Amino acid sequence: MKTTFELPDQLMRRIKLRAVERNQKLKDTVAQLLELGLANLQQTEAPTRAPRPVRLKKHGPLTISDIETAIAAGRD
């Protein structure tokens, strides 16, 4: 797929130098760097699933007052 985007001059110079050093086409170098960046992002991102809810034993349903008291206690 063809696309157009703007990159800072210094970044473009670094990419071009990398392509020359590795004897690659510029488009292949850009694609490779994007793939590496995306793979790195996937490793560092937090899980997308929500955490399991906390279940309280021996306690009835929480009220707003209970929650506010717990929050206030955590600030002390």
Stockholm file with secondary structure:
# STOCKHOLM 1.0

chainA/1-76         MKTTFELPDQLMRRIKLRAVERNQKLKDTVAQLLELGLANLQQTEAPTRAPRPVRLKKHGPLTISDIETAIAAGRD
#=GR chainA/1-76 SS CCCCCCCCHHHHHHHHHHHHHTTCCHHHHHHHHHHHHHHHHHHHSCCSSCCCCCCCSSCCCCCHHHHHHHHHHHHC
#=GC SS_cons        CCCCCCCCHHHHHHHHHHHHHTTCCHHHHHHHHHHHHHHHHHHHSCCSSCCCCCCCSSCCCCCHHHHHHHHHHHHC
//
